[in-house]
């Protein structure tokens, strides 16, 4: 069994994560085509029909904005899988556009030298075996074998979400952690809402990141870092948290949307929503990276499979403020 060892200092996986500093979240899936953030697993698969999947431009935009990795949605709470899998009928392979989105993004990441991270929802509102914990945990492990087993190259991060729908022990997070690190030794893994007591007893905002104190309890299992979107830590963010009477070093990854902080998937009203602004992104980048944490900004592709130009302009302005903007053309010429 692979476990995170108690420590007051970051290990090699955590140091590599902290060095990545800045990334792009990419929320894209069946919800993009139904004007919804969350769906219940019953949306007609035939509604998923992007005009294109311009994954190269997504990754190119991230590179030019000074980002060092992307995190792609592979399966949201609806259960729709964006990669080529035989484990379910609810996947791109049975849709009108059969493109393996994970493969397309992985190829672009290799081209631009950007690391690839994956988001995976534990909660699944479509899968029939979901209520049978053992069967569903086997189902998830089958997915992790497909996603992390080498088909898509090196995976730097696994972002797990939706754990609030069951009690912590039902998920068998130690099994998922062991499998993740056996397949991808250097992959940082975390479960959203990492710190605090049982979700069923959360007291308001007590456990939000800006209120973290050293020694607070780890909710699920000592994985590699902390998550609670879309919130931020403070400048003196503590790094040591407790599980089983021992302390573990855990950096924090802040994840926000470029519009309204919580606008994850594109919808027909998306461009009417307010951008958070380049100055805001730059401010939070400095806050997080100076305290050994990371920032991820979500930029949602639309039904044409492209990101909105206003979003990209905002990212580029932030990169210019921070002095981290890069030239993709120069990179490609160098690599020829």
DOFI-390154 format. One line per field, with one value per residue (C-alpha): x, y, z negated; residue in one letter; residue number from 1. Coordinates in nm, 3 decimals. Each point is the difference from the previous one (the first is absolute). Last residue first. Example, Ala and Ser with C-alpha at 12.3 -4.5 7.8 and 13.67 -1.06 7.14 Angstrom:
2
px: [1.367 / -0.137] .
py: [-0.106 / -0.344] .
pz: [-0.714 / -0.066] .
aa: [S / A] .
i: [2 / 1] .
This chain:
336
px: [1.156 / -0.004 / 0.131 / -0.256 / -0.273 / 0.110 / 0.031 / -0.355 / -0.128 / 0.129 / -0.019 / -0.158 / 0.150 / 0.068 / -0.270 / -0.187 / 0.056 / -0.137 / -0.308 / -0.055 / 0.037 / -0.257 / -0.250 / 0.050 / -0.060 / -0.331 / -0.108 / 0.089 / -0.244 / 0.139 / -0.068 / -0.187 / -0.280 / -0.233 / 0.217 / 0.330 / 0.013 / 0.296 / 0.057 / 0.289 / 0.238 / 0.224 / 0.270 / 0.144 / 0.344 / -0.085 / 0.136 / -0.185 / -0.338 / 0.001 / 0.187 / -0.243 / -0.291 / 0.111 / 0.070 / -0.343 / -0.167 / 0.197 / -0.100 / -0.371 / -0.263 / -0.191 / -0.365 / -0.270 / -0.151 / 0.244 / -0.139 / -0.370 / -0.027 / 0.189 / 0.366 / 0.073 / 0.171 / -0.148 / 0.097 / 0.246 / -0.237 / 0.189 / 0.363 / -0.103 / 0.190 / 0.221 / 0.239 / 0.250 / 0.131 / 0.319 / -0.028 / 0.267 / -0.134 / -0.023 / -0.085 / -0.279 / -0.189 / -0.019 / 0.120 / 0.092 / 0.325 / 0.030 / -0.109 / -0.097 / 0.180 / -0.114 / -0.363 / -0.158 / -0.241 / -0.348 / -0.168 / 0.039 / 0.122 / 0.308 / 0.303 / 0.308 / 0.158 / -0.241 / -0.026 / -0.348 / -0.359 / -0.066 / 0.348 / -0.032 / 0.132 / 0.356 / 0.112 / -0.289 / -0.208 / -0.225 / 0.085 / -0.056 / -0.363 / -0.046 / -0.219 / -0.207 / -0.330 / 0.035 / 0.062 / -0.172 / -0.102 / 0.328 / 0.175 / 0.281 / 0.226 / 0.262 / -0.013 / -0.311 / 0.101 / 0.199 / 0.370 / 0.257 / 0.347 / 0.131 / 0.373 / -0.028 / -0.267 / -0.145 / 0.101 / -0.066 / -0.357 / -0.073 / 0.115 / -0.197 / -0.315 / 0.034 / 0.066 / -0.311 / -0.230 / -0.303 / -0.242 / 0.235 / -0.050 / -0.380 / -0.178 / -0.121 / 0.263 / 0.271 / -0.099 / 0.350 / 0.339 / 0.281 / 0.273 / 0.326 / 0.319 / -0.115 / 0.281 / -0.111 / -0.361 / -0.013 / 0.243 / -0.217 / -0.130 / -0.328 / -0.079 / 0.112 / -0.180 / -0.321 / 0.023 / 0.068 / -0.320 / -0.203 / 0.161 / -0.103 / -0.349 / -0.025 / 0.126 / -0.222 / -0.322 / -0.200 / 0.188 / -0.061 / -0.243 / 0.239 / -0.183 / 0.021 / 0.368 / 0.171 / 0.371 / 0.046 / 0.329 / 0.218 / 0.323 / 0.339 / 0.224 / 0.333 / 0.072 / 0.299 / -0.182 / -0.018 / -0.035 / -0.290 / -0.166 / 0.016 / -0.142 / -0.286 / -0.103 / 0.036 / -0.218 / -0.259 / -0.035 / -0.194 / -0.326 / -0.218 / -0.362 / 0.026 / 0.060 / 0.381 / -0.034 / -0.131 / -0.315 / -0.004 / 0.235 / 0.317 / 0.106 / 0.199 / 0.134 / 0.019 / -0.239 / -0.210 / -0.354 / -0.068 / -0.223 / 0.224 / 0.281 / 0.223 / 0.328 / 0.016 / 0.341 / 0.261 / 0.264 / 0.364 / 0.281 / -0.192 / 0.182 / -0.296 / 0.171 / 0.003 / -0.364 / -0.110 / 0.198 / -0.170 / -0.349 / 0.104 / 0.120 / -0.321 / -0.206 / -0.281 / -0.224 / -0.367 / -0.076 / -0.284 / -0.110 / -0.378 / -0.004 / 0.097 / -0.346 / 0.030 / -0.087 / 0.314 / -0.130 / 0.138 / 0.222 / 0.107 / -0.281 / -0.075 / -0.039 / 0.292 / 0.282 / -0.154 / 0.103 / 0.364 / 0.255 / 0.150 / 0.366 / 0.200 / 0.315 / 0.321 / 0.240 / 0.271 / 0.162 / 0.278 / -0.253 / -0.099 / 0.362 / 0.064 / -0.308 / 0.110 / 0.355 / -0.114 / -0.095 / 0.124 / -0.170 / -0.051 / -0.234 / 0.041 / -0.249 / -0.104 / 0.067 / -0.134] .
py: [2.230 / 0.043 / 0.357 / 0.101 / -0.152 / 0.190 / 0.329 / -0.041 / -0.074 / 0.334 / 0.025 / 0.235 / -0.025 / 0.366 / 0.007 / 0.295 / -0.149 / -0.336 / 0.172 / 0.174 / -0.331 / -0.165 / 0.280 / -0.015 / -0.376 / 0.047 / 0.272 / -0.234 / -0.268 / -0.352 / -0.234 / -0.329 / 0.155 / -0.072 / 0.225 / -0.071 / 0.092 / 0.186 / -0.106 / 0.163 / -0.213 / 0.153 / -0.178 / 0.011 / 0.059 / 0.325 / 0.230 / -0.209 / 0.059 / 0.372 / 0.084 / -0.196 / 0.150 / 0.355 / -0.086 / -0.158 / 0.304 / 0.240 / -0.197 / 0.024 / -0.224 / 0.012 / 0.090 / -0.218 / 0.100 / -0.228 / -0.307 / 0.057 / -0.279 / -0.236 / -0.090 / -0.223 / 0.114 / 0.340 / 0.003 / 0.294 / 0.235 / -0.049 / -0.119 / -0.289 / -0.092 / -0.278 / 0.053 / -0.282 / -0.037 / -0.161 / -0.299 / -0.109 / -0.276 / -0.016 / -0.317 / -0.087 / -0.210 / 0.292 / 0.353 / 0.301 / 0.194 / 0.266 / 0.325 / 0.290 / 0.317 / 0.199 / -0.110 / -0.289 / 0.046 / -0.132 / -0.137 / -0.288 / -0.194 / -0.208 / -0.120 / -0.193 / -0.347 / -0.249 / -0.064 / -0.158 / 0.122 / 0.303 / 0.116 / 0.148 / 0.346 / -0.015 / 0.343 / 0.239 / 0.062 / 0.305 / 0.137 / -0.350 / -0.043 / -0.230 / 0.221 / 0.133 / -0.143 / -0.281 / -0.319 / -0.297 / -0.210 / 0.092 / -0.192 / 0.194 / 0.243 / 0.015 / -0.155 / 0.159 / -0.139 / -0.325 / 0.010 / -0.179 / 0.110 / -0.225 / -0.080 / -0.378 / -0.028 / -0.353 / -0.114 / 0.350 / 0.010 / -0.357 / 0.066 / 0.323 / -0.167 / -0.283 / 0.248 / 0.196 / -0.293 / 0.205 / -0.139 / 0.091 / 0.374 / -0.006 / 0.047 / 0.289 / 0.242 / -0.172 / 0.197 / 0.082 / -0.160 / 0.200 / -0.235 / 0.181 / -0.032 / -0.258 / -0.130 / -0.161 / -0.030 / -0.377 / -0.050 / -0.166 / 0.323 / 0.048 / -0.363 / -0.138 / 0.287 / -0.094 / -0.365 / 0.119 / 0.203 / -0.305 / -0.212 / 0.271 / -0.020 / -0.374 / 0.023 / 0.297 / -0.135 / 0.323 / 0.104 / -0.328 / 0.164 / 0.277 / 0.321 / 0.232 / -0.065 / 0.152 / -0.074 / 0.274 / -0.009 / 0.298 / -0.071 / 0.172 / 0.035 / 0.186 / 0.256 / -0.053 / 0.153 / -0.306 / -0.248 / 0.198 / 0.005 / -0.380 / -0.037 / 0.237 / -0.211 / -0.324 / 0.131 / 0.117 / -0.342 / 0.113 / -0.191 / 0.292 / -0.122 / -0.177 / -0.369 / 0.028 / 0.332 / -0.179 / -0.120 / -0.361 / -0.092 / -0.202 / -0.019 / 0.323 / 0.254 / 0.325 / 0.279 / -0.208 / 0.113 / -0.093 / 0.300 / 0.097 / 0.085 / -0.245 / 0.084 / 0.372 / 0.127 / 0.152 / 0.199 / 0.056 / 0.256 / 0.321 / 0.307 / 0.132 / -0.116 / -0.358 / 0.004 / 0.147 / -0.267 / -0.265 / 0.119 / 0.069 / -0.359 / -0.131 / 0.144 / -0.249 / 0.090 / 0.061 / -0.164 / -0.253 / -0.122 / 0.015 / -0.360 / -0.111 / 0.095 / 0.143 / -0.256 / 0.007 / 0.252 / 0.327 / 0.266 / 0.333 / 0.023 / 0.155 / -0.337 / -0.017 / 0.082 / -0.245 / -0.288 / 0.080 / 0.277 / 0.154 / 0.083 / 0.112 / 0.193 / 0.001 / 0.199 / -0.082 / -0.302 / 0.021 / -0.074 / -0.320 / -0.109 / 0.067 / -0.202 / -0.302 / 0.024 / 0.013 / 0.318 / 0.046 / -0.059 / -0.365 / -0.293 / -0.236 / 0.004 / -0.359 / -0.272 / -0.342] .
pz: [3.528 / -0.378 / 0.002 / 0.262 / -0.216 / -0.309 / 0.188 / 0.129 / -0.348 / -0.129 / -0.379 / -0.255 / -0.349 / -0.086 / -0.267 / 0.152 / 0.346 / -0.112 / -0.144 / 0.333 / 0.179 / -0.226 / 0.057 / 0.378 / -0.018 / -0.178 / 0.244 / 0.290 / -0.119 / -0.002 / 0.291 / 0.040 / 0.205 / -0.293 / -0.219 / -0.177 / -0.371 / -0.148 / -0.363 / -0.184 / -0.212 / -0.268 / -0.200 / -0.353 / -0.149 / -0.182 / 0.272 / 0.259 / -0.159 / -0.069 / 0.322 / 0.217 / -0.195 / 0.084 / 0.365 / 0.039 / -0.158 / 0.222 / 0.310 / -0.076 / -0.160 / 0.329 / -0.039 / 0.153 / 0.334 / 0.187 / -0.177 / 0.069 / 0.259 / -0.235 / -0.055 / -0.299 / -0.321 / -0.080 / -0.369 / -0.040 / 0.189 / 0.325 / 0.012 / -0.219 / -0.316 / -0.132 / -0.291 / -0.057 / -0.354 / -0.132 / -0.238 / -0.251 / -0.225 / -0.379 / -0.193 / -0.246 / 0.251 / 0.242 / -0.069 / 0.208 / 0.053 / 0.272 / -0.164 / 0.229 / -0.109 / 0.306 / -0.032 / 0.188 / 0.285 / 0.086 / 0.313 / -0.064 / -0.301 / 0.063 / -0.198 / 0.108 / 0.024 / -0.158 / -0.374 / -0.001 / -0.016 / -0.221 / -0.095 / -0.349 / -0.098 / -0.134 / 0.110 / 0.041 / 0.310 / -0.008 / 0.346 / 0.137 / -0.106 / -0.298 / -0.217 / 0.290 / -0.120 / -0.255 / 0.194 / -0.163 / 0.302 / 0.166 / -0.277 / -0.165 / 0.176 / 0.275 / 0.347 / 0.147 / 0.342 / -0.003 / 0.087 / 0.217 / 0.115 / 0.280 / -0.023 / -0.029 / 0.268 / 0.015 / -0.350 / -0.126 / 0.126 / -0.109 / -0.356 / -0.019 / 0.133 / -0.254 / -0.283 / 0.115 / -0.079 / 0.108 / -0.259 / -0.285 / 0.066 / -0.029 / 0.330 / 0.220 / -0.136 / 0.203 / 0.311 / 0.123 / 0.061 / 0.166 / 0.129 / 0.082 / 0.205 / 0.255 / 0.224 / 0.323 / 0.108 / 0.054 / -0.285 / -0.264 / -0.151 / 0.186 / 0.081 / -0.336 / -0.171 / 0.179 / -0.102 / -0.354 / 0.012 / 0.104 / -0.274 / -0.249 / 0.147 / -0.051 / -0.359 / -0.088 / 0.152 / 0.031 / 0.316 / 0.187 / 0.243 / 0.112 / 0.089 / -0.302 / -0.065 / -0.304 / 0.002 / 0.258 / 0.191 / 0.087 / 0.190 / 0.012 / 0.305 / -0.003 / 0.272 / 0.231 / 0.296 / 0.225 / -0.287 / -0.142 / 0.343 / 0.023 / -0.352 / 0.089 / 0.301 / -0.195 / -0.283 / 0.251 / 0.164 / 0.306 / 0.052 / 0.104 / 0.043 / -0.337 / -0.078 / -0.017 / -0.185 / -0.305 / -0.173 / 0.126 / -0.281 / -0.070 / 0.367 / -0.019 / 0.252 / -0.195 / -0.093 / -0.238 / -0.092 / -0.365 / -0.078 / -0.293 / 0.243 / 0.184 / 0.178 / -0.081 / 0.104 / -0.230 / 0.188 / -0.088 / 0.006 / 0.054 / 0.128 / 0.200 / 0.321 / -0.126 / -0.108 / 0.332 / 0.186 / -0.213 / 0.088 / 0.363 / 0.039 / -0.149 / 0.283 / -0.036 / 0.292 / 0.074 / -0.333 / 0.003 / -0.344 / 0.036 / 0.121 / -0.350 / -0.121 / -0.350 / -0.268 / -0.214 / -0.252 / 0.132 / -0.153 / 0.148 / 0.253 / 0.339 / 0.176 / 0.243 / -0.242 / -0.248 / 0.230 / -0.051 / -0.041 / -0.313 / 0.066 / -0.304 / 0.086 / -0.203 / -0.213 / -0.255 / 0.168 / -0.263 / -0.276 / 0.178 / 0.041 / -0.369 / -0.089 / 0.201 / -0.140 / -0.364 / -0.184 / -0.359 / -0.336 / 0.079 / -0.057 / 0.296 / 0.286 / 0.056 / 0.257 / -0.103] .
aa: [X / X / X / X / X / X / X / X / X / X / X / X / X / X / X / X / X / X / X / X / X / X / X / X / X / X / X / X / X / X / X / X / X / X / X / X / X / X / X / X / X / X / X / X / X / X / X / X / X / X / X / X / X / X / X / X / X / X / X / X / X / X / X / X / X / X / X / X / X / X / X / X / X / X / X / X / X / X / X / X / X / X / X / X / X / X / X / X / X / X / X / X / X / X / X / X / X / X / X / X / X / X / X / X / X / X / X / X / X / X / X / X / X / X / X / X / X / X / X / X / X / X / X / X / X / X / X / X / X / X / X / X / X / X / X / X / X / X / X / X / X / X / X / X / X / X / X / X / X / X / X / X / X / X / X / X / X / X / X / X / X / X / X / X / X / X / X / X / X / X / X / X / X / X / X / X / X / X / X / X / X / X / X / X / X / X / X / X / X / X / X / X / X / X / X / X / X / X / X / X / X / X / X / X / X / X / X / X / X / X / X / X / X / X / X / X / X / X / X / X / X / X / X / X / X / X / X / X / X / X / X / X / X / X / X / X / X / X / X / X / X / X / X / X / X / X / X / X / X / X / X / X / X / X / X / X / X / X / X / X / X / X / X / X / X / X / X / X / X / X / X / X / X / X / X / X / X / X / X / X / X / X / X / X / X / X / X / X / X / X / X / X / X / X / X / X / X / X / X / X / X / X / X / X / X / X / X / X / X / X / X / X / X / X / X / X / X / X / X / X / X / X / X / X / X / X / X / X / X / X / X / X / X / X / X / X] .
i: [336 / 335 / 334 / 333 / 332 / 331 / 330 / 329 / 328 / 327 / 326 / 325 / 324 / 323 / 322 / 321 / 320 / 319 / 318 / 317 / 316 / 315 / 314 / 313 / 312 / 311 / 310 / 309 / 308 / 307 / 306 / 305 / 304 / 303 / 302 / 301 / 300 / 299 / 298 / 297 / 296 / 295 / 294 / 293 / 292 / 291 / 290 / 289 / 288 / 287 / 286 / 285 / 284 / 283 / 282 / 281 / 280 / 279 / 278 / 277 / 276 / 275 / 274 / 273 / 272 / 271 / 270 / 269 / 268 / 267 / 266 / 265 / 264 / 263 / 262 / 261 / 260 / 259 / 258 / 257 / 256 / 255 / 254 / 253 / 252 / 251 / 250 / 249 / 248 / 247 / 246 / 245 / 244 / 243 / 242 / 241 / 240 / 239 / 238 / 237 / 236 / 235 / 234 / 233 / 232 / 231 / 230 / 229 / 228 / 227 / 226 / 225 / 224 / 223 / 222 / 221 / 220 / 219 / 218 / 217 / 216 / 215 / 214 / 213 / 212 / 211 / 210 / 209 / 208 / 207 / 206 / 205 / 204 / 203 / 202 / 201 / 200 / 199 / 198 / 197 / 196 / 195 / 194 / 193 / 192 / 191 / 190 / 189 / 188 / 187 / 186 / 185 / 184 / 183 / 182 / 181 / 180 / 179 / 178 / 177 / 176 / 175 / 174 / 173 / 172 / 171 / 170 / 169 / 168 / 167 / 166 / 165 / 164 / 163 / 162 / 161 / 160 / 159 / 158 / 157 / 156 / 155 / 154 / 153 / 152 / 151 / 150 / 149 / 148 / 147 / 146 / 145 / 144 / 143 / 142 / 141 / 140 / 139 / 138 / 137 / 136 / 135 / 134 / 133 / 132 / 131 / 130 / 129 / 128 / 127 / 126 / 125 / 124 / 123 / 122 / 121 / 120 / 119 / 118 / 117 / 116 / 115 / 114 / 113 / 112 / 111 / 110 / 109 / 108 / 107 / 106 / 105 / 104 / 103 / 102 / 101 / 100 / 99 / 98 / 97 / 96 / 95 / 94 / 93 / 92 / 91 / 90 / 89 / 88 / 87 / 86 / 85 / 84 / 83 / 82 / 81 / 80 / 79 / 78 / 77 / 76 / 75 / 74 / 73 / 72 / 71 / 70 / 69 / 68 / 67 / 66 / 65 / 64 / 63 / 62 / 61 / 60 / 59 / 58 / 57 / 56 / 55 / 54 / 53 / 52 / 51 / 50 / 49 / 48 / 47 / 46 / 45 / 44 / 43 / 42 / 41 / 40 / 39 / 38 / 37 / 36 / 35 / 34 / 33 / 32 / 31 / 30 / 29 / 28 / 27 / 26 / 25 / 24 / 23 / 22 / 21 / 20 / 19 / 18 / 17 / 16 / 15 / 14 / 13 / 12 / 11 / 10 / 9 / 8 / 7 / 6 / 5 / 4 / 3 / 2 / 1] .
